[in-house]
């Protein structure tokens, strides 16, 4: 018996009732205001915020009350307000990083935000990680939608 092991890219799409510029700004410059650090951070108890350094080569970092910094990823594309792309390895070895691309497209209802998370094959636990992120991204993006209204 063969069991299919799904490591295809995860694709998540949400719509926020704001323009593209505002949707991009909320997602990037204001990430600390909506990212659910409790349960979705490296330093669970000490995490105080997250910062997206807005430029190619910039990092996505979590910072703690004691000054500790944890790198979550590095920006490989920065095209405001249309898209950004970054490696993704919070608390993990950067060599096993996934790749996340987020696009912002104007719609009649506001802005469609599409997140694609690929690269599961680089992780030793790719199938399990993908399952965890499948629900994890739903929760995180739900917090973003609540904030960006």
C-alpha positions, 0 to 999 in steps of 0.5 A: 500500500502506498500513502501519498505524502503531500509536500505541494505548496500551501496556498492561502487566500484572504480578502481584506476590505482595504486598498492594496497600499493599506493591505501591504502596509498592514502586513509588513510595517505593522506586523507586530500589531497583528501577528499572534506571538503567543503560540506562533513565535520562537520565544513564546513567553518573551516574544514582544514583536516582529519586524519586517525589514522592508528591502531585498536582503532584509530580515523578518525578526522576532524580538524579545523583552530582553533584547534577544532576536530570532530571525524568521526569514530573509526577503528575496523579493520586495515589490510594494504594494504588489508582493514580497517573498522571503525564506521562512525558517523561524527557530529552524536551520536556514538551510531547511527554509521554506519559501513564502510569497505573498501577493496583494491584488485589488478586487471589488471587495478590497484586496485579495492577499494570497500566500504561497508557502513552498519548499517542504522537501527541504525539511526532514519533517516536511509532510508533518510541518505542512500539515501544521502550517496548513492550520497555522497559516489559517489562524495567522491570516485570520488575525491579519484580516481582523486587524486590517479591517 
